[in-house]
Structure formats: C-alpha cells, structure tokens
Amino acid sequence: MDAGMKLPFTFILGLVIIFSLPRVRAEGYVAEPAFPGNPLFKQPVGIVSLPGEDPDSPSQFFIIEKVGRIQWVRPNSSEKSPRLIFDISEPKDGDFYHKSECGLLGFALHPQFKLNGQVFVYYSLKTKGKLFQRVSRFVIPDRGTMMVDGSSELPLISQEDPADNHNGGDLHFGPDGYLYISTGDGGWADDYFDYAGHIDKGFFGAIYRIDVDKRSGNLEPNPHPAVHRDMQGRAFYSIPADNPFLGVEKIRGEPLASSEKVRTETWAFGLRNPWRFCFHPRDGRLFTGDVGQNLFEEINVIIRGGDYGWSEREGFHPFRKSGEGDVKKMKSKESDSRFINPIYEYPHPEGYSVTGGVFYFGNRLPSLNGAYLFADYSSGWIKALREQGGRWTAELLLKDEFVTGFTADPATGDILFVSLSSGQVKRIVKKSP
C-alpha cells in the first residue's frame, strides 16, 4: 500500500477508503445479484469464468477469495450453491499471508485445462519471516468435482517482496497460449525500492510472459533465486523465443551491468501496480488498469517491449516524489517518446484506485457492445471506455463500491464483478424504466 502517502487506510490496491468521495450518478444501468440465492464470499478479489463443454452447457465461475480459497459456482446447474474447491491457507513450505494487499490474488486455467487439469495461482506466503509472492501450478484431477489437489503444487516463481503492498497478482493465458503475470513495484510509495524502471532486479513493476509447456525452441530463464528448478537445474517454465528483452543491453538509455540478470520473462515494464488485466476477445490486445499514487489513475494497452514510465511518469505527467515539492502543481501534460502513454487517465479525486476491467460483447446491452468496462475501487463507480476516432472516452454506468475484479459470462456475454465490501458477485443489467 501507499503507507503514509495519502490518508490512513487498510486494504487493497495501495489506496484508502476515502471518507469524502465525489458524488456520482448512475446512468441507466444497475447491478443485481449474479447467482441464485445471492451467496456471499469472503473478501472476493477476482472472478474467472469457464465455458461449458458446448454452447448449451452451463457456465462455470471461480471466485478468488483473498483469504486463500477458490469457490466454484455453476448457477444454472442442479448444484447452485458454491463449492469450495481450493484452500491454500496452509502451504507446504511456509505460512500463507493475507494482510494488507497480500493473499490469494490470481487464478488461471490452462488453455488445455479439460485435458490436463492444470491451474495456476498467484499468492503470498511467508517463509522464515520473509515475504514472497508466488506463482504455482496445481492440478485438478477430476473435472467433475473440480477439487484442486493441494499436494500437486509445483512452484514456478517465488519472488521475495520487501513490502506487502503493490503486488499486482493477476494471471491470464494469452491468445498465444503463454501465461502472462502482473506484478507491482515492490511497495511503499515513490517507487521506494527503485524497481519499476528496471528489468534486472527481479520480478517487479511489469507484465511477464512465460511458457509453462516448455515448447521446443524456447529458452531457459536467466538465473535468479526466485526461479524454482528441478534436480537437473532446469526451470519449470521457459522463455518464449520472441520475448522482447532477449539480448537487450540498455534500459532507459543506461547500460545493463549484466545480461545474466535480465528478467527475460518481461513483456512490458514501467508499471506501478497493474491491478487486473485482460485480453481483448476479438483482437487479442492486452489492457490493464495501473493504480496511481498522487494525482492520476490510468488504463494502458500493453505492447511488446513497452516502457510505461513509472516512476518518472504518472499517467501522461511527470512524477514528482513526495517531499520534492508540491505534487498538486505537477499537472502539465508532457510528451516523452521513451514511454508508452496510457489510452486513458482520470485525476484524483474523480477516483483513487483503478480496477482494470473486461470487454462487453453480449446481446442484452447493445449500447455497450465493444466497450471496456472498468471501475474505481475507492470512489465506487463503474464506467464504459470506448475508442472513437483514436480517442478513448468514458461513460459513467453505475455506482458500486469496492469492485476488485470482472469477468464476462461466456454463455451470455454479461459482465459480472465482485465487490469486496459486500462479498457479492453482481451482474450489470439495464435499469428498468
């Protein structure tokens, strides 16, 4: 979290519960309970959908609970109540940790899940008093029960973390079949640990891309204590041969001290705390929200090899660290060709903590077709972002507090989201006349 940077607070995304929020007015849409019986979940931070075996099969959803559990829901089946299928509260080589912005943060199913049963999780643990953020593979041996075999854990990456905020923590397989992972800048504020502008200091402030299937022609990762290896010294994943930082010699104009320290897993960097990303379902572009610090929140399209400027920039603007002057004066919009600009930014106090969203391609809300729906966790609104003539503009849809993640219902295209405060999963629908 941004301890001491904004206001006192206690929980997710490096931001506070603001006690005086701007008033927002819902504009024609409402949120209703998504599942029969309106089941409640414990600190839900994400939702993942899985389509049925065929178009007529019921959709399936996995609710990520920050406290270390995954709940499985099939709302249109005979078993409508959630089923607990995973509990990581007691990892085999440490202590699960879910204070501050830590916990179970990400969950992804392998593209060949129906054949291999593999799932991937991002969670926090402490070992010998040190905090780590871990990506592991597990197996679901029986797709009928969906129970995760806790003994099947295969850790891939366990990055020691100097602070318990700014952890990113999202996981998605891209259209290319590779696993993409988001991480934050190490925590505290002002990029205190000087990780965000580097790709040779570990797994921080970036989007990573790895091959969990170890396809022919891909490469071993560079040495690093965070990378788990087998008895022969080989990592449990490989580096796609077209990753952008293979053989790189300079970053931000500065020569790298050692090519062996480069995290060749890196797809793009210069991010502060990318909280929730998605791939466009039609063209495959990667969109993420990136949580700001003092003045601006942003939405980015992540491109191969992109540098998004943190901590030299916040949104479109130069970033001035706390104590270096009046940050409120740093509102000039300056271009810097070294960095990839966000497609959209919004200032504080319009919002204080962006939650990245998903795209709508359903039939029930034709006016939202093709829009990117995202939220602000602290200010309690959901908006639709659209591109018109090369410019992205946002429309207010509705108000809902502490939104931490979205998904699209594969059966209908409806947008579902989880609310941390209520513990509910909700569905966006048109407001009745």
C-alpha positions as CSV (number, residue, x, y, z in Angstrom):
1,M,0.0,0.0,0.0
2,D,1.0,3.6,-0.2
3,A,1.6,3.8,3.5
4,G,1.7,7.4,4.7
5,M,1.2,8.7,1.2
6,K,-2.4,9.6,1.0
7,L,-4.6,9.0,4.0
8,P,-4.8,6.2,6.6
9,F,-6.2,3.1,5.2
10,T,-6.4,-0.6,5.5
11,F,-6.6,-2.8,2.4
12,I,-6.3,-3.3,-1.2
13,L,-4.6,-1.7,-4.2
14,G,-2.4,0.8,-2.3
15,L,-5.2,3.2,-1.6
16,V,-7.5,4.3,1.2
17,I,-11.2,4.2,1.9
18,I,-11.8,7.9,1.2
19,F,-14.2,9.5,3.6
20,S,-15.4,12.2,1.3
21,L,-16.0,10.8,-2.1
22,P,-17.2,12.7,-5.1
23,R,-20.9,12.1,-5.8
24,V,-21.6,10.0,-8.9
25,R,-25.0,9.4,-10.5
26,A,-25.9,6.0,-12.1
27,E,-26.7,6.4,-15.8
28,G,-29.2,3.8,-16.9
29,Y,-27.6,0.6,-15.5
30,V,-27.8,-1.3,-12.2
31,A,-26.1,-4.3,-10.6
32,E,-28.1,-7.2,-9.4
33,P,-27.0,-10.5,-7.7
34,A,-25.5,-12.8,-10.3
35,F,-26.2,-16.1,-8.7
36,P,-29.3,-17.8,-7.3
37,G,-29.7,-17.2,-3.5
38,N,-27.2,-14.3,-3.7
39,P,-24.3,-16.3,-2.0
40,L,-21.7,-14.2,-0.1
41,F,-18.0,-14.7,-0.4
42,K,-15.2,-13.8,2.0
43,Q,-13.1,-10.9,0.6
44,P,-13.6,-11.8,-3.1
45,V,-10.9,-10.1,-5.2
46,G,-11.5,-11.8,-8.6
47,I,-13.7,-13.9,-10.7
48,V,-12.7,-16.3,-13.5
49,S,-15.2,-17.9,-16.0
50,L,-15.0,-21.2,-17.8
51,P,-17.3,-22.0,-20.7
52,G,-19.2,-25.3,-20.7
53,E,-18.3,-28.3,-22.9
54,D,-20.7,-27.0,-25.6
55,P,-22.9,-23.9,-26.1
56,D,-25.8,-25.5,-24.2
57,S,-23.7,-26.4,-21.1
58,P,-24.0,-24.1,-18.1
59,S,-21.3,-21.6,-17.4
60,Q,-18.9,-22.1,-14.6
61,F,-17.2,-19.5,-12.4
62,F,-14.3,-19.5,-10.0
63,I,-14.4,-16.9,-7.2
64,I,-11.0,-15.9,-5.8
65,E,-11.1,-15.1,-2.1
66,K,-8.2,-13.1,-0.7
67,V,-8.2,-15.3,2.4
68,G,-6.8,-18.2,0.3
69,R,-9.8,-20.0,-1.2
70,I,-11.4,-20.7,-4.6
71,Q,-15.1,-21.2,-4.7
72,W,-16.7,-22.9,-7.8
73,V,-20.2,-21.8,-8.9
74,R,-22.4,-23.3,-11.6
75,P,-25.5,-21.1,-11.3
76,N,-27.6,-22.8,-14.0
77,S,-26.9,-26.4,-12.9
78,S,-28.6,-28.6,-10.3
79,E,-25.9,-27.6,-7.8
80,K,-26.4,-23.9,-7.4
81,S,-24.6,-23.4,-4.2
82,P,-20.8,-22.5,-4.3
83,R,-18.4,-25.4,-3.7
84,L,-15.1,-24.8,-2.0
85,I,-12.5,-26.4,-4.3
86,F,-9.2,-24.9,-3.1
87,D,-7.7,-23.7,0.1
88,I,-4.1,-22.5,0.2
89,S,-4.2,-21.3,3.8
90,E,-1.6,-23.8,4.8
91,P,1.1,-24.1,2.1
92,K,3.6,-26.9,2.5
93,D,6.7,-24.7,2.7
94,G,5.6,-21.6,4.5
95,D,2.7,-19.6,6.0
96,F,0.0,-18.2,3.9
97,Y,-0.2,-14.4,4.3
98,H,-3.2,-12.3,3.5
99,K,-2.8,-9.0,5.4
100,S,-2.6,-5.6,3.6
101,E,-2.7,-6.3,-0.2
102,C,-1.4,-9.8,0.1
103,G,-3.3,-13.1,-0.2
104,L,-4.6,-15.2,-2.9
105,L,-4.7,-12.8,-5.8
106,G,-4.8,-14.6,-9.1
107,F,-6.2,-17.8,-10.7
108,A,-6.0,-19.0,-14.3
109,L,-6.9,-22.2,-16.1
110,H,-4.6,-23.7,-18.7
111,P,-5.9,-23.4,-22.2
112,Q,-5.9,-27.2,-22.3
113,F,-7.5,-27.5,-18.9
114,K,-10.1,-30.0,-20.0
115,L,-7.2,-32.3,-21.0
116,N,-4.6,-31.7,-18.4
117,G,-6.5,-30.2,-15.4
118,Q,-3.8,-27.6,-14.8
119,V,-4.5,-24.3,-12.9
120,F,-2.1,-21.6,-11.9
121,V,-2.3,-19.3,-8.8
122,Y,-0.6,-16.2,-7.5
123,Y,-0.5,-16.0,-3.7
124,S,1.6,-14.6,-0.9
125,L,3.4,-16.5,1.8
126,K,6.0,-16.0,4.5
127,T,9.0,-18.3,4.9
128,K,11.4,-17.9,7.7
129,G,10.0,-14.4,8.4
130,K,10.4,-13.2,4.8
131,L,7.5,-12.3,2.5
132,F,7.2,-13.9,-1.0
133,Q,4.8,-13.5,-3.9
134,R,4.5,-16.9,-5.6
135,V,3.2,-18.3,-8.9
136,S,2.5,-22.0,-8.7
137,R,0.9,-24.7,-10.8
138,F,-1.7,-27.1,-9.3
139,V,-3.8,-29.9,-10.8
140,I,-7.5,-30.7,-10.7
141,P,-7.6,-34.5,-11.4
142,D,-11.4,-34.8,-11.6
143,R,-13.2,-32.2,-13.6
144,G,-16.4,-33.5,-12.2
145,T,-15.7,-32.3,-8.6
146,M,-13.2,-29.6,-9.6
147,M,-11.3,-30.2,-6.4
148,V,-7.7,-28.9,-6.6
149,D,-5.1,-31.4,-5.4
150,G,-3.2,-29.4,-2.8
151,S,-0.3,-31.9,-2.9
152,S,0.2,-31.2,-6.6
153,E,1.7,-27.8,-6.2
154,L,4.7,-27.0,-8.4
155,P,6.1,-23.6,-7.6
156,L,7.4,-21.7,-10.6
157,I,8.4,-18.3,-9.2
158,S,8.7,-17.2,-5.6
159,Q,9.9,-13.5,-5.5
160,E,11.0,-12.1,-2.2
161,D,9.0,-9.0,-1.6
162,P,10.2,-6.0,0.5
163,A,6.7,-4.7,1.4
164,D,3.2,-6.1,1.5
165,N,1.6,-3.7,-1.0
166,H,1.7,-3.3,-4.8
167,N,1.6,-6.9,-5.7
168,G,-0.2,-7.0,-9.0
169,G,-1.2,-10.6,-8.9
170,D,-3.2,-11.2,-12.0
171,L,-2.8,-14.2,-14.2
172,H,-4.1,-14.9,-17.7
173,F,-3.2,-17.1,-20.7
174,G,-3.0,-15.0,-23.8
175,P,-4.3,-16.0,-27.3
176,D,-0.7,-17.3,-27.9
177,G,-1.1,-19.9,-25.1
178,Y,1.6,-18.3,-22.9
179,L,1.0,-17.3,-19.3
180,Y,1.0,-13.5,-18.6
181,I,1.6,-12.4,-15.0
182,S,1.3,-8.9,-13.5
183,T,3.5,-7.6,-10.6
184,G,3.7,-4.3,-8.7
185,D,6.8,-2.2,-8.0
186,G,7.7,-3.7,-4.6
187,G,5.6,-1.4,-2.4
188,W,5.6,1.5,-0.1
189,A,5.5,4.7,-2.3
190,D,7.5,6.8,-4.7
191,D,9.0,3.6,-6.1
192,Y,10.9,3.4,-2.9
193,F,12.9,0.3,-3.8
194,D,13.8,1.6,-7.3
195,Y,12.4,-1.5,-9.0
196,A,9.9,-0.1,-11.5
197,G,12.3,1.2,-14.2
198,H,14.5,-1.9,-14.2
199,I,14.3,-5.4,-15.7
200,D,17.3,-6.8,-13.9
201,K,16.3,-6.5,-10.2
202,G,13.8,-9.3,-10.0
203,F,10.1,-9.6,-10.8
204,F,8.7,-6.2,-10.1
205,G,6.6,-3.5,-11.8
206,A,5.9,-5.4,-15.0
207,I,3.9,-7.8,-17.1
208,Y,5.7,-11.1,-17.6
209,R,5.2,-13.8,-20.3
210,I,6.3,-17.4,-19.8
211,D,5.8,-20.7,-21.5
212,V,4.5,-23.2,-18.9
213,D,4.5,-26.0,-21.5
214,K,8.2,-25.6,-22.4
215,R,7.7,-25.7,-26.1
216,S,10.5,-26.7,-28.4
217,G,12.8,-23.7,-29.4
218,N,12.1,-21.7,-26.2
219,L,14.8,-20.8,-23.7
220,E,15.8,-21.3,-20.1
221,P,15.3,-18.3,-17.9
222,N,18.3,-16.5,-16.5
223,P,19.5,-17.4,-13.0
224,H,17.6,-15.9,-10.1
225,P,16.8,-17.1,-6.6
226,A,13.0,-16.6,-7.3
227,V,13.1,-19.2,-10.1
228,H,12.4,-22.7,-9.0
229,R,14.3,-25.5,-10.7
230,D,14.4,-29.3,-10.9
231,M,17.2,-31.6,-9.8
232,Q,19.0,-31.0,-13.1
233,G,18.9,-27.2,-12.6
234,R,16.2,-26.6,-15.2
235,A,13.3,-24.2,-14.6
236,F,9.7,-25.4,-14.7
237,Y,8.9,-23.0,-17.5
238,S,10.8,-21.5,-20.4
239,I,11.1,-18.1,-22.1
240,P,9.3,-17.6,-25.4
241,A,11.9,-17.0,-28.1
242,D,10.2,-13.9,-29.2
243,N,10.1,-12.2,-25.8
244,P,11.3,-8.6,-26.3
245,F,14.2,-8.3,-23.9
246,L,16.4,-11.2,-25.0
247,G,19.9,-9.8,-25.7
248,V,19.0,-6.3,-24.5
249,E,22.0,-4.2,-23.5
250,K,20.4,-0.9,-22.3
251,I,17.2,0.1,-20.4
252,R,16.1,3.7,-20.4
253,G,19.4,4.6,-22.0
254,E,21.5,3.1,-19.3
255,P,23.7,0.0,-19.9
256,L,22.8,-3.1,-18.0
257,A,25.5,-4.3,-15.6
258,S,25.0,-8.0,-16.5
259,S,22.9,-9.6,-19.2
260,E,22.5,-12.7,-17.0
261,K,20.4,-10.7,-14.5
262,V,17.9,-9.6,-17.1
263,R,14.4,-11.0,-16.5
264,T,13.8,-12.2,-20.0
265,E,10.3,-13.1,-18.8
266,T,9.5,-9.4,-19.2
267,W,6.9,-8.5,-21.7
268,A,6.5,-4.8,-20.7
269,F,7.6,-2.8,-17.7
270,G,7.5,0.7,-16.0
271,L,4.2,-0.1,-14.2
272,R,3.3,0.8,-10.6
273,N,0.6,-1.7,-9.6
274,P,-1.2,-3.2,-12.5
275,W,-4.5,-4.4,-10.9
276,R,-6.5,-6.6,-13.2
277,F,-5.7,-7.0,-16.9
278,C,-7.5,-8.7,-19.8
279,F,-7.1,-9.6,-23.4
280,H,-9.5,-8.2,-26.0
281,P,-11.6,-11.1,-27.1
282,R,-11.6,-10.1,-30.7
283,D,-8.1,-8.7,-31.5
284,G,-6.0,-10.0,-28.6
285,R,-4.7,-6.7,-27.3
286,L,-3.8,-6.6,-23.6
287,F,-5.5,-3.9,-21.4
288,T,-4.7,-3.2,-17.8
289,G,-5.5,-0.7,-15.1
290,D,-2.5,0.7,-13.3
291,V,-3.0,2.2,-9.9
292,G,-1.6,5.7,-9.5
293,Q,-0.1,7.5,-6.5
294,N,-0.7,11.2,-6.1
295,L,-2.7,12.5,-8.9
296,F,-3.8,10.1,-11.7
297,E,-5.1,6.6,-12.4
298,E,-4.6,5.1,-15.8
299,I,-5.7,2.5,-18.4
300,N,-3.0,1.1,-20.6
301,V,-2.8,-1.1,-23.7
302,I,0.3,-3.2,-23.1
303,I,2.5,-3.7,-26.1
304,R,5.5,-6.0,-26.6
305,G,8.6,-4.3,-25.1
306,G,6.7,-1.3,-23.9
307,D,8.0,1.0,-21.1
308,Y,5.1,2.8,-19.3
309,G,7.2,5.3,-17.4
310,W,6.8,4.7,-13.7
311,S,8.2,6.2,-11.6
312,E,9.3,9.0,-13.9
313,R,5.7,9.5,-15.0
314,E,2.2,9.1,-13.6
315,G,-0.3,8.9,-16.4
316,F,0.7,11.4,-19.0
317,H,2.5,13.6,-16.5
318,P,5.9,13.9,-14.9
319,F,6.0,12.3,-11.5
320,R,7.4,14.2,-8.5
321,K,8.2,12.1,-5.5
322,S,6.7,13.0,-2.1
323,G,8.8,15.7,-0.4
324,E,10.2,17.1,-3.6
325,G,7.7,19.9,-3.9
326,D,4.0,20.4,-4.3
327,V,2.7,17.4,-6.2
328,K,-0.5,19.2,-6.9
329,K,1.4,21.5,-9.3
330,M,2.6,18.6,-11.4
331,K,-0.4,18.5,-13.7
332,S,1.3,19.5,-17.0
333,K,0.7,17.1,-19.8
334,E,4.1,16.4,-21.4
335,S,5.1,14.0,-24.1
336,D,8.1,11.8,-23.6
337,S,8.9,9.5,-26.6
338,R,10.6,7.0,-24.3
339,F,7.4,5.9,-22.7
340,I,4.1,4.5,-23.9
341,N,1.2,6.8,-23.0
342,P,-1.9,5.4,-21.3
343,I,-5.0,5.4,-23.5
344,Y,-7.0,7.0,-20.7
345,E,-6.3,8.7,-17.4
346,Y,-8.5,10.2,-14.8
347,P,-7.5,12.6,-11.9
348,H,-7.9,12.4,-8.2
349,P,-10.5,13.0,-6.6
350,E,-12.6,11.5,-9.5
351,G,-11.1,8.2,-8.4
352,Y,-8.2,6.9,-6.3
353,S,-7.7,3.3,-7.3
354,V,-8.4,1.8,-10.7
355,T,-9.6,-1.7,-11.2
356,G,-9.0,-3.0,-14.7
357,G,-11.9,-4.5,-16.5
358,V,-13.1,-6.6,-19.4
359,F,-14.9,-6.1,-22.7
360,Y,-18.6,-6.5,-23.4
361,F,-19.8,-8.4,-26.4
362,G,-23.2,-9.6,-25.4
363,N,-26.7,-9.2,-26.8
364,R,-28.6,-7.9,-23.8
365,L,-27.0,-4.4,-23.7
366,P,-26.4,-3.4,-27.3
367,S,-25.4,0.1,-26.4
368,L,-22.3,-1.3,-24.6
369,N,-21.2,-3.6,-27.4
370,G,-17.4,-3.4,-27.7
371,A,-16.9,-1.2,-24.6
372,Y,-14.3,-1.8,-22.0
373,L,-15.9,-1.8,-18.5
374,F,-13.7,-0.9,-15.5
375,A,-14.1,0.5,-12.0
376,D,-12.6,2.7,-9.3
377,Y,-12.3,0.7,-6.1
378,S,-12.3,3.7,-3.8
379,S,-14.7,6.1,-5.4
380,G,-17.3,3.4,-6.1
381,W,-18.2,3.7,-9.8
382,I,-18.1,1.6,-13.0
383,K,-17.6,3.2,-16.4
384,A,-17.5,2.1,-20.0
385,L,-14.5,3.1,-22.1
386,R,-14.8,3.4,-25.9
387,E,-12.4,4.3,-28.7
388,Q,-13.8,6.9,-31.1
389,G,-11.6,8.3,-33.8
390,G,-8.4,7.3,-32.0
391,R,-9.6,8.9,-28.7
392,W,-10.8,7.0,-25.7
393,T,-13.8,8.4,-23.8
394,A,-15.5,7.1,-20.7
395,E,-19.2,7.0,-19.8
396,L,-20.5,6.5,-16.2
397,L,-22.7,3.4,-16.0
398,L,-23.5,2.8,-12.3
399,K,-22.2,3.1,-8.8
400,D,-20.9,0.2,-6.8
401,E,-18.3,0.1,-4.1
402,F,-15.0,-1.7,-3.7
403,V,-15.0,-3.5,-7.1
404,T,-12.0,-5.8,-7.3
405,G,-12.5,-7.8,-10.5
406,F,-14.6,-8.5,-13.6
407,T,-15.4,-11.3,-15.9
408,A,-17.7,-12.0,-18.9
409,D,-20.3,-14.7,-18.7
410,P,-19.3,-17.0,-21.7
411,A,-22.9,-18.0,-22.2
412,T,-24.4,-14.5,-22.5
413,G,-21.6,-12.0,-22.6
414,D,-23.0,-10.4,-19.5
415,I,-20.4,-8.6,-17.3
416,L,-20.1,-9.9,-13.7
417,F,-18.0,-8.3,-11.0
418,V,-17.0,-9.0,-7.4
419,S,-17.4,-6.5,-4.6
420,L,-15.0,-6.8,-1.7
421,S,-17.3,-4.9,0.8
422,S,-20.5,-6.8,0.2
423,G,-18.9,-10.2,-0.7
424,Q,-21.3,-10.4,-3.6
425,V,-21.0,-11.3,-7.2
426,K,-23.1,-9.0,-9.3
427,R,-24.3,-8.7,-12.9
428,I,-24.7,-5.5,-14.8
429,V,-28.1,-5.1,-16.3
430,K,-30.2,-2.3,-17.8
431,K,-32.2,-0.2,-15.3
432,S,-35.9,-0.8,-15.5
433,P,-37.9,2.1,-16.9
